Amino acid sequence: MRAEDLREVIRTQPFRPFAIVAADGARIRVDHPEWILVRSDRSAVVYDQEERLHILDVMLLQRVEVEPPVPAGSPAPEPDGQE
């Protein structure tokens, strides 16, 4: 993955939560654009809901899975998956 591709997902307006999928299959959820920093073309830092810090090699990321948009007027889903 390219750092610019990741930056584009972060800058999307309105922001849509997404998951980063690493080469080993690990998924790291990003619920807010301030929880991720793409520092260079090779590294990104993510702070997750469990207050863990992930330092990632951008070149080793497989893909980004963006959540579908929430229809206007409907309540936003709970970030922990509860209804």
Backbone bond lengths (Angstrom), bond angles and torsions (degrees), N, CA, C in turn:
res aa  C-N    CA-C-N  psi(-1)  N-CA   C-N-CA  omega(-1)  CA-C   N-CA-C  phi
1 M - - - 1.443 - - 1.528 108.58 -
2 R 1.309 115.42 148.74 1.464 120.35 176.90 1.530 109.81 -96.49
3 A 1.326 116.27 146.13 1.461 121.10 178.92 1.522 110.69 -59.91
4 E 1.310 118.21 -36.25 1.466 120.90 -179.11 1.528 111.05 -65.63
5 D 1.327 117.88 -34.53 1.471 120.60 176.01 1.525 110.59 -63.39
6 L 1.317 116.37 -41.53 1.457 121.47 178.70 1.529 110.54 -66.52
7 R 1.320 117.20 -42.62 1.476 120.66 177.68 1.529 111.27 -61.09
8 E 1.307 117.36 -36.73 1.463 121.41 179.62 1.537 110.89 -63.48
9 V 1.324 117.11 -42.01 1.466 120.88 177.83 1.532 110.04 -64.35
10 I 1.315 117.22 -39.91 1.467 121.43 -179.39 1.528 110.96 -65.62
11 R 1.335 117.61 -37.66 1.471 122.15 -176.16 1.530 114.38 -82.53
12 T 1.320 118.02 -8.50 1.463 121.37 -177.52 1.525 110.43 -55.20
13 Q 1.339 115.83 133.20 1.467 121.63 179.08 1.512 109.71 -116.87
14 P 1.314 120.57 128.38 1.460 123.72 -6.84 1.522 110.46 -71.48
15 F 1.329 115.48 153.21 1.458 121.09 -179.77 1.527 109.93 -61.00
16 R 1.324 115.90 138.01 1.466 121.49 175.10 1.527 107.88 -121.70
17 P 1.341 117.19 126.98 1.469 119.33 178.33 1.533 110.48 -54.60
18 F 1.317 115.48 150.95 1.457 120.13 -179.25 1.521 110.05 -148.80
19 A 1.314 114.83 165.87 1.463 121.85 175.46 1.520 108.03 -119.49
20 I 1.308 114.82 138.51 1.465 121.64 174.65 1.526 106.25 -96.98
21 V 1.319 116.60 130.55 1.463 121.18 178.99 1.528 107.80 -108.29
22 A 1.332 114.97 119.45 1.462 121.44 -178.82 1.525 110.65 -83.99
23 A 1.316 116.08 168.51 1.464 121.73 -178.84 1.524 112.27 -60.04
24 D 1.337 117.44 -29.42 1.468 120.37 -179.91 1.530 112.55 -86.99
25 G 1.351 117.47 4.81 1.455 121.98 178.34 1.522 114.33 92.51
26 A 1.317 117.49 -6.93 1.463 120.69 178.72 1.530 109.80 -64.11
27 R 1.349 115.62 141.72 1.462 121.24 179.11 1.519 108.14 -115.30
28 I 1.319 115.86 129.89 1.463 121.63 178.39 1.514 107.10 -120.79
29 R 1.317 115.36 117.84 1.467 121.69 -176.13 1.525 110.27 -85.73
30 V 1.347 115.19 137.94 1.463 122.29 176.59 1.527 106.86 -121.00
31 D 1.336 116.62 108.76 1.461 121.80 -176.28 1.525 114.20 -95.67
32 H 1.324 117.26 -10.62 1.463 120.65 -177.88 1.523 108.25 -150.57
33 P 1.329 118.16 142.08 1.464 119.44 -176.86 1.529 113.54 -64.67
34 E 1.319 118.04 -20.94 1.461 119.80 178.47 1.524 112.69 -80.52
35 W 1.335 117.24 -4.21 1.456 121.00 -179.69 1.526 112.30 -91.62
36 I 1.340 117.47 2.48 1.463 120.68 -179.84 1.520 109.51 -136.49
37 L 1.320 115.18 141.14 1.456 121.94 177.34 1.523 107.73 -132.76
38 V 1.319 115.81 121.61 1.465 120.29 174.15 1.517 105.18 -97.96
39 R 1.316 115.08 101.43 1.462 121.75 -169.51 1.528 113.12 -79.91
40 S 1.299 116.61 -34.73 1.467 120.86 -177.90 1.520 107.94 -149.63
41 D 1.317 116.58 -170.55 1.462 119.26 177.18 1.527 111.84 -74.03
42 R 1.327 117.58 -10.24 1.462 120.46 -176.56 1.519 115.29 -117.61
43 S 1.326 119.35 -17.22 1.463 118.46 -173.88 1.526 113.12 -131.07
44 A 1.325 114.56 146.46 1.458 122.54 175.52 1.519 107.28 -137.59
45 V 1.325 115.02 149.61 1.459 121.33 178.66 1.524 107.08 -123.41
46 V 1.335 116.94 130.04 1.461 122.36 179.82 1.524 108.33 -125.01
47 Y 1.336 115.25 133.91 1.461 122.70 173.80 1.512 105.69 -108.91
48 D 1.341 117.70 120.66 1.469 119.74 -173.50 1.527 112.73 -100.50
49 Q 1.341 116.12 178.56 1.463 122.00 -177.41 1.528 113.06 -63.40
50 E 1.298 117.98 -25.72 1.465 121.65 178.72 1.525 111.30 -87.00
51 E 1.333 116.28 10.96 1.469 123.83 178.68 1.529 112.42 63.46
52 R 1.338 115.42 33.02 1.466 121.22 174.11 1.511 108.76 -98.67
53 L 1.298 116.21 147.69 1.456 123.06 178.31 1.526 108.71 -106.31
54 H 1.333 116.52 126.06 1.469 122.30 179.37 1.518 108.31 -114.23
55 I 1.314 117.02 125.73 1.461 122.24 174.35 1.520 106.10 -107.16
56 L 1.331 115.83 118.58 1.460 121.61 -171.00 1.523 112.34 -116.42
57 D 1.314 115.41 144.86 1.460 121.92 169.93 1.526 105.97 -89.74
58 V 1.313 117.32 109.56 1.468 122.26 -174.80 1.523 111.51 -56.81
59 M 1.300 117.41 -36.35 1.459 120.57 -178.13 1.532 112.68 -66.02
60 L 1.343 117.43 -18.04 1.471 120.76 -179.54 1.525 113.11 -98.58
61 L 1.324 117.35 6.51 1.457 120.52 178.54 1.519 109.53 -84.82
62 Q 1.332 116.60 136.63 1.465 120.56 -178.33 1.517 112.62 -81.57
63 R 1.340 115.71 -49.34 1.459 118.41 -174.96 1.523 110.43 -163.49
64 V 1.331 114.23 171.44 1.456 122.75 173.92 1.522 106.69 -120.44
65 E 1.320 116.89 131.48 1.462 122.20 178.10 1.521 108.12 -109.21
66 V 1.324 116.29 106.09 1.470 122.03 -177.56 1.522 108.92 -89.48
67 E 1.345 115.80 135.58 1.453 120.24 178.66 1.520 110.29 -71.46
68 P 1.332 117.19 150.83 1.465 119.68 178.06 1.529 109.95 -66.20
69 P 1.333 116.90 154.01 1.464 119.38 -179.88 1.532 111.09 -67.59
70 V 1.324 114.87 151.85 1.462 120.94 176.47 1.522 107.14 -87.37
71 P 1.348 118.75 125.69 1.464 120.29 -179.70 1.532 111.48 -58.97
72 A 1.319 116.48 144.11 1.458 121.78 -179.75 1.521 109.99 -57.59
73 G 1.329 116.10 136.52 1.449 121.47 177.60 1.510 114.72 87.80
74 S 1.334 118.08 -10.33 1.464 119.58 178.88 1.526 108.98 -96.24
75 P 1.337 116.84 151.55 1.465 118.79 -179.94 1.525 110.32 -68.29
76 A 1.311 115.50 143.42 1.464 120.14 178.05 1.520 108.75 -70.00
77 P 1.335 118.22 143.28 1.473 120.48 178.76 1.517 110.30 -66.01
78 E 1.331 114.89 151.33 1.456 120.26 176.16 1.528 109.18 -67.87
79 P 1.344 118.79 138.00 1.465 120.33 -177.77 1.519 114.37 -64.06
80 D 1.353 117.68 -21.63 1.461 119.29 -179.24 1.528 112.59 -92.98
81 G 1.356 116.82 5.79 1.444 121.43 175.67 1.515 114.91 89.78
82 Q 1.334 117.75 -3.40 1.451 120.35 178.38 1.512 110.34 -80.51
83 E 1.308 116.55 158.28 1.474 120.28 -179.72 1.493 111.37 -99.63
